[in-house]
Amino acid sequence: MRILLITLLAFHLCFGDDGLSLDDAIKKVKEHNSEIVIAKFNERIKTLEHQAALGVNYGSLELSQAALRSNDALNVFGYKLQSREATFADFGFKQFNGSNYMLSPEDLNNPKDRNHFQTKVEYTLPLYTGGKLEQYGKITKALESMSTLDLESLRLQKIYEIKKSFYAISLLDTYLYNLQLIASNTKKLEAKTAAMMEEGYVKKVDLLEVQNKYSDVERLIAQAEANRTLLYHFISFLVDEEVTAIKGHYDEVQDVSITDERILSDNLDIKKAEQGVEISKMNIALAQSAFLPQVGAFANYGSSDDKLMNDFSKNDAYTVGLQIKWNLFNGGSDKNNVEKARVENLKASQQLVLAKKQIALYLKQLQTQIKNDEYEIKSLKNEVDLAHVIYENYAGRYEQKLVSINDVLIKQSEELSKVLRLKEVQNARNEKIFELQKLASKEML
């Protein structure tokens, strides 16, 4: 009967049509997981920041339109000059007759209100920045690559979580099946004990002990079912849709067959640390650019008049030029910034060395723990089978009044303990292998 139930359970788990398969779950995680979607937005932001940094190299073209009105003497005279309308009368010459040269020129000092409309297009272009713009472009490109690594790292983390959950549910199903078998056996033992009590062979306390053991098993079943429900909620959160059943059976995942050298070369944390070193080098060059001159060119073209867009070409004008700026002294701030960038580079280099050592050590720890778990699983499987045989033997001897009910329940507890321990070690081994896959930056099932 036990073998038949196991066969039916395996058939249902492997060939059931309902539920979400692990392959489909991983696809849904990649496409719909909220954290991954946010990380994709961050990657897009870094791409746009890089493009914006490159755009500065091409300069800027600006259109400006000013609309002014003033009776300020300087402004009005300037407006007339810009509109090419200044006359000698604006200097007060119409008041001059040869004898009143000491009089104040009224037209110049107290002009009438005047409108002024100026339309201007100006283009500015950085010609040389001491490498500053070049380093900005390199740094933003590196940060874009870093965001891609962050996205891939998060994607691997979520795949790790979904695989761990699927295997945990599958092991819980097997564990629940074993608990149900133990509960069924305990119920049969309860019936036998009740029958023996009626015949006067055992006392009521024996029946109470069996009933208490059955309650313990029922409690473990309820806890396992609650944990399974929680796992389904977590899977639903990861794939961003409700999941109430999974398709397939996931028992013990295969070990990772990748060399240590390949794992370390592909590890994303090491790649991010290497990227950090490169960025710190770029920051040194960026800080050093402050000691070099900044050269820029500009050109503008426009027209001014007292009426908006009135005969544009008549009053047009242009200006072109170059500008050089060179910071000669700022209290040593630039020197300190360069030194700071160098120290940060040393720090990043040391962090890279440390990351390689830590990950290499963690790799060895995982590999050792996986081997230990495999030995324990192999032993526990034999112990579970043996514990069940011993329990059945004691149950049979109890019917023959050769052992006490307490002896039977002890053997049943031992079987239950072995079943629980087997599930725990299988879960632990699977999690370590998934962690190893994540360390290797792989999505293997």
Secondary structure, DSSP 8 states (H G I E B T S, - for coil): -HHHHHHHHHHHHHH-SSSB-HHHHHHHHHHH-HHHHHHHHHHHHHHHHHHHHHHGGG-EEEEEEEEEEE--HHHHHHHHHHTT---GGGGTGGG--SS-TTS--HHHHS---EEEEEEEEEEEEEEE-TTHHHHHHHHHHHHHHHHHHHHHHHHHHHHHHHHHHHHHHHHHHHHHHHHHHHHHHHHHHHHHHHHHHHTTSS-HHHHHHHHHHHHHHHHHHHHHHHHHHHHHHHHHHHHTS----B-S-----------HHHHHHH-HHHHHHHHHHHHHHHHHHHHHGGGS-EEEEEEEEEEEESSTT-SGGGGEEEEEEEEEE----STTHHHHHHHHHHHHHHHHHHHHHHHHHHHHHHHHHHHHHHHHHHHHHHHHHHHHHHHHHHHHHHHHHHHTTSS-HHHHHHHHHHHHHHHHHHHHHHHHHHHHHHHHHHHTT----
